Amino acid sequence: MKSTFKAPPILLIGITLIFLSLQSFAQPRGMTMSQVNQQTGRWVMNQQMQFMQQMQMNNMNWRQYAGKGELYYVTFKDSTRKQVTSFMYYDSVQRKSFLLFVNKKFPKSDSAHRFQKIYPDQTRNLAFGEDDGAKYGLPTDSGWTFKVIIGAITVYAKSMDYAAITKTPAFGAPILDFVPSSVIAIQMNDGPMEKLSKETVSKMVSQNAKAVALLEKKGMYEAVERYNEDAEKAAKK
């Protein structure tokens, strides 16, 4: 199938780069878990989602985008570790997600050795980020499962591409919301894991008026973040 990916307008790229330059990617000491979740979410840019969606539609694109994406720390089954910068691709033949490691010791003409596909069953886990802010992905039959948001409400996703910018106001941070196709499940405390939907989130945040308002005004992601932040503050009182 022929790829229909189009580069985003240069103005949007400029706005995105300006926004990124204003963010602090380091995790300061004393951050609450809600703040850690918010910081991670801000990394998940709309441009990356556009790349990922195209790659899932046509897994031949991995050659074009090899060496680009997010930095993952991969722990293999033999306990060796490797840093891999990659998007999360999908192999439609094996029906599995994979990361792509580029071994620059080999020339581009030697694709058999230069490119290594890393599948879930080869790994113990993936880590996105380091130290207290790390998000770990555990292997499944078809991919990895990440706890991307941890709190009173926990969100599980296939990769760190679980949210996208839905609106960029003239002032303030861009507004994010979940990408339903990337989210595996959502869970309230120790309750059952449920499918992500506006109705499910509404039920979970119903006792928090501000979170309910955010759900209607900005979306599910913002509502969950507010609920978790308030729940964390209440637990410390």
N, C-alpha and C positions, 0 to 999 in steps of 0.2 A: 504494500500500500504506500502510496506516495505521501511523504510528510507535508503537512500544511503549516508547519511552524513559521511564524513571522516574528521578526525581531520587534520588541516593544519600541514605541516612539522615544526618541532621544530625550525629550523633555521629561518623560516619566522616569527614565533611567537617572537623569540628573537629580530629580526630586528624591528618588530612592537613595542615591549615594549621599546626598546631603543629610538625609535622615539617619542613615547608618553611621555617618561620621559623628553624629551627636550622641550616639548610644555608647554606653560603657559595657564592653563585653566581659570584663573581669567581674567576678562575684565578690563584692565587698564583704568584709566580715560583719556579722550581725544582721544579715539579710534574713527576713522571714521566708518560709517556704513559699508563700504566695508571691513574694517579690521575685524569688528564684524562678517560679513558673512564668511570671510575667516577663522577666528578662529573656528567658528561653523563647517564649512566644514571639517576642519582637524580632528575633533572628529569622523567623520563618517568613520570608518576603514573598510577595505576590509573583515576582519574576521567577523565583525558583519553582513555584507551583506550575507555572506555564511550561517550564522545561519538563518537569516530571510528568505532567499529563500527556505531553507529546511523546515522551519516551515510553510510557506505558502503552500508547497506541501503536507505536512502531519501535520494537526493541532493537532495530538495526541502528538507531540513532546513537547508541552508546559509543560507537567509534568517534563520532563527531564531538561528543562532549566528554571524552575520556580525560580524567585528571581534574575535572571541575565538579563542584558540588560542595557538600558539607564534609567536615573532618570527623571521621569515625575512628575509634580505637578498637580494633578487632582482636578478640582473644580466641585462638583456634583450639581445637580439641586436645592438641598436644601441649597446650599452655603457652605456646609462643604468641607474641603480640605483634601487631603491625598497624601503622597509621595509614589510613586509606582516605583519600579525598575523592568522594564520589556522590553522584545522585543515587537514589534508590531506583534501580531498573526492574523491569519485569520480563522474564523469559516465558514467552507464550507457548513454547514447545514443552518445557519441563513444568510449566505452571508454577514457577517459583520466583520470588524476588531475588535480586543479587546486587552486590556491590562490585565495582570494577577497580582493581589495583593496576596502576601503570608502573611497570618496571623500566625506568629510563636507562638502565644499563644496556638494554637491547634497542636496536634501531626500529623505526616505525615499519620498516619493510619486514621485520621478523615479528609479525603479529602473534604467532603461536607462543612466544616467550615474553613479549612486551606486555600483553594484556592477560590478566588473571581474573576470571570471574569467581567471586566468593559467594557461595550459596549457604543458606542457613544451617544445613546439616554438617557443614565443615567447621562450625563455630560453637563456642560455649556461650559467648555473648558479644554484643556490640556496646560501646559506650560513646555517647555524644556529650562532649564537655568533660570537665575534670573535677576532681575533689567533691565537695558537698553538692555541687550543682550538676553532677553527671546524671545522665538519663541512660539507663541500661535497657538494651533490647535482648530478649531471650528468644532463641530459635524455635520456630514451629515448622510444620510440614511445608508451608508455602511462603514463609517469610520470617520476620521478627516481630515480637510484641514489645512495645515501649510503654512504660508508665510515663506519659508526657506531662500530666498534671497530677500532683499528689496533694491530698488534703482531705477535707470532709467529703468532697466529691473528687473521685479519682477518674482520670481519663486514660484509656488504653488506645494506642494507635499502631499502625503498621510501620511508621517511620516518623522522623521529625518533621515531615511535610504534612502536618496535621491541621494547620491553620493558614489562612490567607487574608490579605488585606481586602476588606470590602469597601472601605471609604478612606480617603485621605483629606481630612479637614485642612482649611487654610492655616489653622493654628492648632498645636497640640499633636499628640502621637496618632499615627494611623489607627483605624479601627479594624480589629481582627475578628474573624469568626471561623468556626471549625469547617473543615472540608469533610463532609459526612462519609465520602468514599474511603477516606484515609483513617477514620476513627473506627476501632473495632468494637469498643464498648465503653459505657460510663457506669460508675458504681458509687452509691451513697454509703459512706462508712463501710460497715461489714455486710451490707445488703447484697442482693443479687446483681450480677453484671447485666446491664440492659442495653438495648440498641439506642444509639444517639438519635434524639429527635427533639423538636421544640417542646412537645408535650411532656417528654420525660424530664427535660431540664426544668420546665415549669413546675412540675410536681416536686422536684427535689429542692428548689429554691423558694417554694411558696411561702415559707415563714419569714423571708427576708424581703421587705418591701423594696429596698433599693436594688436588690438583685432582680426582682421581678420587673422593675422599671427598666433596668438595663437590658433585660431579655427582649422587651418590646422595642426599645429605642436602638440598641446596638447589636444584639444577637446573643447566641448561646455562650460563646467564649467569654465575653465580658461579664455575663451574668454568673457563670461558674467561678471566674476569678474573684468577683466581688463577694460571692457567698463564702468561698474558702478563706478569703482575707478576714472577713468579719467573724467567721467561726474560729479562726486561729486566735484572734484578739480576745474573743469571749472565753476561750479555754485558758488563757493566761491570767484572767481576773481572779 
